[in-house]
Amino acid sequence: MSVQLSAAQAVAEYFQSPDDLQKLSDFRQKLEKEKASIDAKLKNGVKDQLDSVRDGVRQLFTTRTNLQSIKDEMISLDKMGKDTSGQIKTFDQIAEVSKVHRNFAQTEEMVNNLLDMDEKIGNLEYMLDTDSREPQGPNEHLLELHYQINQLEAFRNEVMHMAKTCSPEVRSTLQQYFARLNRLIESFDAYIGTLAKNILPLVRGGHASVVVKLIKIAEMEGREDEKATAIRLLKRTAKMDSASKFRSLQANARILKLYRQKIMQTIRESIRETFELRLNDVGGDAIAFVETLDEWIFDDLSWIEIYVAPCFPKDYDIYPMYIKTYHKELDETFKRIRDALPTAAGLLAMHAWVKTYKKKMKELEVPEEYLEPPLMGGKEQDLIDDYSRLIVQKLDEWTGNLMKTELEDFSTRRGPPQMDADGLYGMSGTVILWKIINEQVDAATESNQGAVLARIVAESNRVIKATHIQWMTLIEAELKKTTEGKPEDIVEGLSEFVVAVANDQIRCADFAEELSVRLEPLVSTKYKATIAEQLNEVIDGYLDVAKKCTQTLIELMFHDLRVVLKQFFTPPWYDGIMAPIVETLRDYMDDYRATLNPSLLDLLIEDLLEKLMTTYLNAFARASKLRIPAAPDRMKDDVAELFQFLSSLRPPEELEAYFDVIERVLEMLTSSRNLIFLSFFHFAQRYGPNLAFVENLIRARDDFDRSAANEAMEAIKKKIKDENITDPPEPTVMKKVIIQSSLSRFLPIK
């Protein structure tokens, strides 16, 4: 039951919603691939184990046969010795004399060897030191060194074996005497290890013969190790009284060399050290390491196959051993790099190189069983998942840091915003953010993974949207603080920073558009629409923020004019108040023309025109009394002044459409009560009935009494009914005109 629960939980992780069922076939294929990989590993493992067991059983049978043969020969020799000693009466005396003679001869030989040993060791030390200085060189004394040291070692073993029955003082003296030889033997063993570590450099340097000599030495020592092992086994199975008659059995106290095993192990260690050194040379940088792999790993394997493998006997299986070890160490190195949390680009580089590795090894016709387990456990796609997670994390981190600085600069406004070569305001975070995004997109593009690229674009869209919300929230808060806060809390320079943010939005929208154009031919049809949609959302978001900025600039301008604007259609207005309004607007627009992006300047002018019209019309709608003809005359003067000012911003023919509503209002304001319905009809044809607005206008005219106003309204209502006048299909500026109640029009304006 627990197993079923575990399986259900595992499946539940992949199928958390009905939409995930669409991934069922992909999930099944993934499981089948993993199962096939595991089956292949098990099959290879079982095959290797069976081969090993088969070889072991075969060697055991051979060893048992050899031991039985030796045992039979020993028994035969023992029987012959006993039979001979019984036939010859003086055999004991002859054997004793022979033994004494052998002892004398051995003693003489031992003394001579002891006397000559120091000189021999000195010569050998010199040769070993000469060759050790250049382990990748010709090593001319290798075989001579091995032979001489082997002879001296055999002599030492024989002497120390014979000394087992001597006093401790004698054994201690001999050990001191052989101390120099022991050091020489240790140095030679280390020298053998150094040569094993430099097999590939030796072959590359043209000294393949040194490798052949090294393996010959290992083979010879291997045979001697086998003899020593057999003799020790014989001692445990043979009778001691029989074995004692064979001097070789007593004297052979050989220390097993195991050169073959040590050489193979040293080769493996040298490969591991090579990978460690290569990784350390690049400071653990994943990208640099992957870039260098092509420069040496495949070249090494080619040299090994062509030049190194022939130097070894076939039973060494040296080429498969090298392949498997290189593969294992490459896998271990990749795992270490991944555990060290490499950069996002490093993860992509590793993923791309795994593909290159598989392709190259296939070209080299390397059997798949040599490459088990596969790199990264066959889950190199996890590198892409790691990359995606890291990019999400880094994008959040980088964007958060950038926005923290940008928002703080905007809020504190300790100095003016930056200015580019064209004299336009801006902030540094924009360029930095898009540089980061482009770097990640370029890296994702190089991975040839459409899903990765789509994920990066989507995550970029997400973090950019978050910046849009932050900017709009902060701009709104700063505007409110400026327009409603205490004077001592207001920080100067808001309009300049709003201009900077607005310019940044246009720059970013251009960056997003360029990226969309650049990616379109690079991605497959599957992801093209998704990526284009994401980038269009980004562009729209930037334009929304830019629109918010221009609206804020308008609000700031009209906030500065709030006092004078309240005087529209009040007694002071008849004396003329448009001049200071125009001058203030001109000052603002001169600044914006110099520092605001031209495309935004057009948008700002359009917003300004609309704001002027709605402000003027709203003030008109609030008027409780209009002097006729003074009011129409003043309105005409206002229009003339505004038109002249705005003509410096827009062509006059474009302005006429904005001022059309004022002209039609003026027409109603100057019409007689008998003809006012015609002026109304002219107005309503374009802007709709707006009956409340028109009624306020008529009743505010001081030249109309109540009855005249009522008569005019009746005529207008009849015209509406007769002509079936309705609101236009598209909203006009009149939709933004607020009509107050009769009572509220007499209240003071705040």
N, C-alpha and C positions, 0 to 999 in steps of 0.2 A: 504493500500500500504506500509505503514511504517513497519507494522508487517511482510509483505512478505519480505521486504528488510532486516529486522533484521534476519529473518530465513535464508535468503540466505547468509547473512554475516556469520552467525554462522556455516552453512554448509561449507562455503568457507574456514574457518579456518582449517577444517579437510581434505578437498580435494583441495589441491593447485597444484597438478600435476596429469597427467593421471595415474601414477603408484599408486596414493592413492586410485583409484577406487577399487583396490584389497581389500582394507580395508572396503568396503561398508557393507559386511555382519557383520563384527565385530562391525562397527559403529551402524548398525541397532539393533544388539543384545544389545549393550550398552544402546541405547535409550529405547528399550523395557524394560530392567531391571529397568532403572530410572523411566519409566512410571509406571511399576508395583509397585515400591516402593512408589511412590507418591499416586497411587490409594489406596494402603493399608493404608497409613497414613490418607488419607481423609476418608476412610471407618471407620477406628478406631475412628477418630475424630468425625465424624457424629454420630457414635454409642454412644460414651461417652456423647456427647451433648444431644442426644435424651434421654438417660437414666437419665441424670441430670434434663432435663426439665420434664420428666415423674415423677421423684421423687418429684420435686418442686411442680408440679401441685397437686400431691397426698397430700403432706403436707399442701398446701394451702387449699384444700377442707376440710381436717381434722381440720385445725385451724379454718376455718370459722364455721364449725359445733360446735366445742368446744366453740367458742366465742358466738355463738347464744344461746347455752345451758346456759352458764354463765349469759348472758344478761337476758334470760327468768327467771332464778332463782333469779336474783337481782330484777327484776320487781315484781316477786311474793313476795319476802321478803319485798319489799318496800310497796306493797299493803297491806300485812298482818299487817305491822307496823302501817300504817295509820288507818286501820280498828280497830286495838286494841286500839289505842290511843283515838279513838272516842267513844268506848264502856266503857272505864274506866275513871271516872271523875277525879281521882287523879293521872292519868298517868304521867303528867308532873312533879309532885312532886316526884313520885317514880323514874322516870328516872333521875331527878336531884340528888337525894340521892345516887342512884346507881353510877352515874358518880363521885360524890365526894368520894365515897368509893373506886372506882377503882383508882382514882387519889392518894389517901392516900397509897393504896397498892403499886402502881407503884413507888411512891416517896420513900417508905421504901425500895423496892427492888433495886431501882436505887442507893440509898445511900449506901446500903450494898455492891452492886457490885463495886461502886467506891472505897469503903474502902478496898475491897479485891483484887482489880485489880492489884496493884503493886506487891503484893506477887505472884499472879498467873503468871504475866508476867515474874518475876524473875525465877520461876521454868521452865517456857516454854523456856526462853532464854537459860537456862543451858542445857535442853534436846536438843534443836535445835543445840546449839554449839557442843554438844557431837556427834550427828549424822552427822553434816556437816563436821566434821574432817575426817570422813571415809565414803564418799558417796558411795563407792562400797562395803560397809560392810552390816551388817544385818539391820541397821536403825530401831531399835526396837521401837522407840518412834513415828514413823511416824503417825499412826492412832490417837494416843492420842494427839499429837501436832495438828493435823488437827482439831480434835473435839474441843479441848479447845480454839484454836485460832478462830475457826469458831463461837463459842459461844461469845467470847469477841468482835469479829467483828460485830456480830448481835446486841449486846448491844450498841456498838459505833454508829452503823447506826441508831438505834432507838433514842438514846439520841440526836444525831446531827440533826435528822429529827424533833424532838420535839422542838429543840432549834432554828428552823428557824424563829419562831415568837419572839425570844428574842432579846435583844440589841446586838450590835456588840461586846461590851466588854465581854458579857457572852459567845458568840460564840467563841471569841478569847481565853478566858480562857479554854473552853472545848477542843479546838484544841490543846492547849499546854499540857493539861492533857492527851490527847490521843496520843501525839507525840510518846511516847515510844512504844505504841501499834502499831502505824502506821509503825514504823521501824521494829517491830517484824513481822508484816504481810508482809512487803516487803522482809524481810530476808527469810520468809517461802516460798514466791512465788519464790524467787531465788533458794531456796533449792529444790523446785519441779522441776525447770528447770534443776538443776544439776543432779537430779535423772534421768530425761528424757534423758539427754545427756549420761548417763552411763548405759543405759538399757542393752546393750550387755555385758559389763563387769560385771554387777550385775548377769546376768544369768550365765555367765561363772564361776563366783565365788560361785555359788550355792545358790544365794539369789533371785531366781525367785519369791518368795513370796513378796519381796519388790515391784517388778514390778506389781504384782497383786494388792497390796494395792494402789499403785500409780494410777492405772487405776480405781479402785473403788472410790478413791477420785475424780478423774476427772469426773466419771459418776455421782456421787452425786452432785458435783458442777454444772455439766451440767444441771441436773434436776432443781436445784435452779435457775440457770440462765434462764431456760425456764419459771419458775413460775414468776420471776421478770419481764420478757419481756411480759408475758401475762397480768400481773396486770397493767403495764404501758400502754399497749394497751387498757385495760379496762377503765382506767382513761380517755382516750381520747374519748371513745365511750359512757360511762355511764354518767348519770346526777350527777353533783357534790354534790348536796344536798343528794342524796342517797348514794353516795360513801363515803361521809364524816362520815357516821354512822358506817363505818367499820374501826376500828382502824388499822387493818393490812394493809389496803390500804395506810393509811397515813404514817405509821411507816416504811414501807419497802422502804428504800432508798438504796437498795443493789447495790454494784459495781460489774458489771459482771466479772466473773473470766475467762471464756473462756479457761479453763484448757485443754480441749481436743485439741482445735486448737493450743494452745501454745505448748503442748507436741509434737504433730505431727510436728510442725514447728521446734522445738528444735531438734528432731530426724534428720530432714533433715539437719539442720545446723551442727549437730555433725558429720554427714557423710561427709559433705563438709570439715569440719575442719580436719577430719581423712585423707582425700586425700591430703589436703594442708600440713599437718604435715609429711606425708609419703614422699611427694615430697621434702619438705624442709630438711628432714633428710638426703637425698642423694644429697643435694646441687643443686637440679634441674636437675641432670644428668638423661637423658632419659634412658640409658642402665641400670643404677642401679635401677631406679624406676621400670622399666618393670620386672627386675629380681626379685624384691621383691613382685610383685603383686601376683604371685602364692602362696606366703607364707601366705597370709592373706585374700585376697578378697573372694575366694571360700570357705574358712573355715568359714568366717563371715556369708556368705549366708546360709551355712549348719546349723550353730547354730541358725540363725534367723528362718529358716523353722521348725526346729525340736523342739527348746526350747523357742524361744521368741514368735512366733506367737500364741501358746496356751495360753499365758498370757493375750491376748487381746480378746475382743468380736469380733465376726465375722464381724460386720458392720464396724469395723475399717479398714478391708482389709490391715492389717499391712504388711503381706508378700509381696503382690504386691507393696505396697508403698516403702518398703525397696529395692526391686529389681529395681524399676524404678529410685529411687534416686541414688543408687549405679551406675546404668547404666549412668544416666545423669552426675554425678560428674566425672565418669571415662572418659566420652566423653569430658567434659569441661577441664579436666586435660590434656588429650591428645592434645586438641586444643591449650592450653597454652604452652605446651612443643613445639609443632610444630611452634607456633608463635615466640617462643624464639630462633628459628634457632638452633636445636640440631645438634649433629655431624652426620656424614653419618651413622655410625654404630648404633646410636640411632634411626634414621629413620627406618633402617632395623629391629631393635629389636621391635619397635612399630608395624610395619607391620606384623611381625611374630606373635606377641602376639594377635593381632586382630583375627587372624585365630584360635589361641588357645582358645580365649575367646568364639568365636562362637561355637566351638566344645564342650567346657566344659559346656556352658549354655544349649546346646542341650542335653548333658548327664544328666544334672540336671532337664530336662524336664520343663524348664522355657518357658512359652508361648511367642511366637514371639511378640505379642502386648505389652508385658512388656518391650521389648527392642527397642521401637521406640522413636525417630529416631535411626537408626543403628549408631554404632561408626563411627566417622569421616564422618557422613552423607552418609555412604555406599560407600564412595570414598576412601577407604584405599589404592587403587592403586595409588592415588595421592602421597602417601608417597614414593612410588618407584620412581615416577617422580621427586619428590623433592630430593630424594637420588641421582638419576642420575645427576641432574643439579648441586647438591652440589659437587659431585665427580669430575665432569668436571671442576668446578670452582677451587676446591682445588688442583686437579692435575696440572692445569695451574699455580696456585699460588706457590705450592711447587716446581714444576720443574723450574719455573722462578727464584725463590730465589736460588735454588741449582746451576743452570747454571750461574747465575750472579756471584756467589762466585767462581765457577770453572773456568769460562772464565777469571775472573780478576786474579786469581792465575796463570793461564797459560800465560796471557799477561805480567804480571809484573815480574813473576819468581823471587820473593824476596828471595826465599830459594829453596832447592831441593825438589822434590816431595816426597810423603810418600813412605815407603818401607815396604812390608809385611814380614811375617816370613820366606818366601822362598827367600828373597832378591830381589823381583821383584818390580819395581816402580808401583805406582798407585795413585789414587786420591779418597778422601773420599766420594764424591758425588755419586759414583756408588752404593755403598752398601746402602746408605741412600735412594736413589731413588727406588731401588728394594725392600727394606724393606717396603716402603710406598705402592708400587704397590701390593706386596704380601698381606699386611694387607687388602687392599681394595678388592682384589680378594677373600680372605678368608671370608670376611664379605658378599660379594655377593654370595658366594657358600652356606653359611649358610642360605641365604634367600630362597633357593630352587627355585630361579627365573632364568631360563636359559637366558631369554632376558636381565636381569640385568647383569649377568656375561658376556654375549657377549658384552654388551655396555661398561662395564668397560675395557675389553680387548681391544676393538676398540679405546676407548679414550686413553688408555695407549699407544697403537700403535701410535696414533696421536702425543702425546706429545714427545714420544721417537724419532719419525721421525724428529720432530722440533729440538731436540738436535743434531741429526746427521748432519742436515744442518748447525747448528751453529758451530759444531766442524770442519766440513770440510771447512767452510768459514774462520774461524779463523786460522786454520792450514795453509791454502793457503796464507792468508794475512801475517802471521808471517814468512813464508818461503820467500815470496817476499821481506819483509822488511830485512831479513837476507842476501839474495843474491843480492838485488839491492839497498838497503838503504844505508844511510851514516853510516860510522863506529860508530860515536858517538850515533846514534839512535838504534844500535843493542844491545839487551839484551841477555846476555849469558844464556846458559842452555836450549836452544830450543830442542835439541835432547833428553835430559833427559825427558822433559815434553811430547814430542811426544811419547816416549816409554811408559810413564805412561798412556797416553790416549789410546794407542794401547792395552796395557794390560787390561785396563778397558773394552774395547769393547769385548774382549774375555770372561772376567768375566761375562759381561752382557749377551752375547750370551749363555753362560752356564746357567745363571739364567732363561733366556727365554725358553731354552730347557727343563730344569727341570720343569718349570711351565706347559709347554705343556704336558709333560708326566703325571704330577700330575692331570691335569684337564681332560684328555682324558676319564678316566672311570667314571667321575663324571657328565658329561653333556650328554644331550639327543642327539640323532642323528641329530635333527633339527639344533642344534647349534655347533655340534662337528666340522664340516668342516669349518665353519666360524671362530671359535676360533683358530683352527690349522692354517688356512691361515693367520690370523692376526699375530700370533706369529712367523710364518715362515718369514713374511715380516720384523718383528722386528729383527730376527736373521740375515737376509740378510743385513739389514741396518747396523747392528753392524760390520759385516764382511767387508762391503764396507768402513766404516770409518777406520777399522784396515788396510785394503789394502792401503788406502790413507796415513796412518801413515808410513807404511813400505816404500812406494814410497818417502815420504818426507825424511825419514832417508837416503835413497839412494841419493836423491838430495843434502842433506847436506854434505854427504861424498864427492861426486864428486865436490861440490862447493869448498870444501877445497883443492881439487886436480886440480882446474881449470887451474892454471899456468903451472904445469908440464904436464898436459894432452894436452895442446896446442903444446907441443914439439914433439908429436908423428909424425914420418915420416918427421921430419925436421933434419937439420944437427946435433944438439945436441943429437938427439935420437940415432944416430949410436954409440955414446959413452956409451949408457946405462942409462936409466932413470927409469927403472921399480922398482928398489930397494926402493926408497922413496915412490913410490905409494903403494907397497906391505906393507911396514911398517905402513903407515897411515891407510890402510884398516884393517891391523891386530889390531891396537890399537882400532879402532872403534868396530870391531867385538868382541874383548875381552870384551869390556864394554857391548855390547848388549847381549852376551852370559850369562852374569851375571845378567842382569836386565830385559831382554825381555822374554815374555812368550815363552816356547819352540816351540809351534806350530807356533807362529809368526816368530820365528827365522828361521825356515825352509823356510817360505815364503820370509823372508828378503834375505836369501842366494840365493834363486832362482832368486829374482829380481836383486840381485847384479851380479850374473853370466850373466844374460841377459843384464844388463846395461854395464858390462865390454865388452861383445862381440860387442854390438852395438856401443859403444864409440870407440873401437879399429877399427872396420870396417869402421865407418864414417871417422875417421882420415885417414885410408888407402885410402878411396875413394877421399879424398881431396888432396892426395899426387900428386904433379906435376912431381916429378922425383924420381925414385927409383934406388938406386945403386945395381947393380947385380955383385957379389953374396952377398954384405954386407947386403943388406936389408933382404933377406931371412934368413941369419944367425942371424941377430938381432931379427927377428920375432921369430925364434926358441928359442932363449935365453929368450925372453919375455914370450913365452908360457911356457917354463920350470919353470920360476920363479913363474908365476901365478898359474900354476898347482900345484906346491909344496905348495904354500900358501893355495890354495883352498882345497887341500887334507886334511887339518886340519878341514875343515868345512863339506865336503861331501866325501863319499867314491870315490876313483879314478875312478871306473868303471862307476859311474854316471856322472862324469865330462867329460868323453870322448865324450859324445853326444854333450855337449856344445862347445867343442873345435874342433869338426869335421869340422865346416865351415872354421876355420882358417887353418886347415890342407889342405883342398881342395883349398883354396886360395893360400897357399904356393906351392902346387903342380903346379898350373898354373903359379906361379911366377918363378918357377925354370925349367919349360919345355922349350924345344927348339921350334923354330917357326914351325918346321915341325910336331911336336907332341903335340903342345899346344891344338889343337882341341880335342884330347883325354882327356887331363886333364880337359878341359872345360866340356866335356860330363859327366865326372865323377862328376863335381860340379853341373851341371845343372840337373842331374837326381834327386837330392834331393832338390835343392834350386831354380830351375827354371832358365831360360836363364839369367835374370839380365844383359841384353846386354850392357847397359850404364856403369854399374859397371865394367864389364869385359873389355870393350873398354878402360876405364880409366886406368885399371891395365896394359893392354898391351902397351898403348902409354906412360905410365910413366916409363916403363922399359928402362934403359939407354943402354941396350945391343941390343935393337931393333931400327933400323932406321925407317923412315917413310914407306919405301917400305915393310920392314919386318913386321911392324905393320899392314899395309894394307893387306898383304898376310895372316897374321894370322887371321884377322877379317873375310876375305872372307871365309877362311876354317871353321871358327866357324859358320858363318851364313849358310853356306852350310850344316853343321852338324845339325843345328837347323831345317832346312827345311827337310833334309833327314829323320831325326829321329822324326820329328813333336814334338819337345820339347815345352812344355807349362809350365805355373806356376803350382806348386803342389796344390792340393785341399785345404790343410790347410796352412795358412800363416806361414812363417818361419821368422827367425831373419833378413833375408835380406830385408824384407818389411820395416824395420825400418832404413835401410841404405839410407841416403840422398845423391843423386848424384847431384853435382853442375855443372854449365855450365863451358865451357872451360875457359872463362874469369874470373869467380868468383874464380877459383882455384888458380889464381895468386894474389888474393887480400889478405891482411893481415887478420889473424884470430883474432876476437875480444875476 
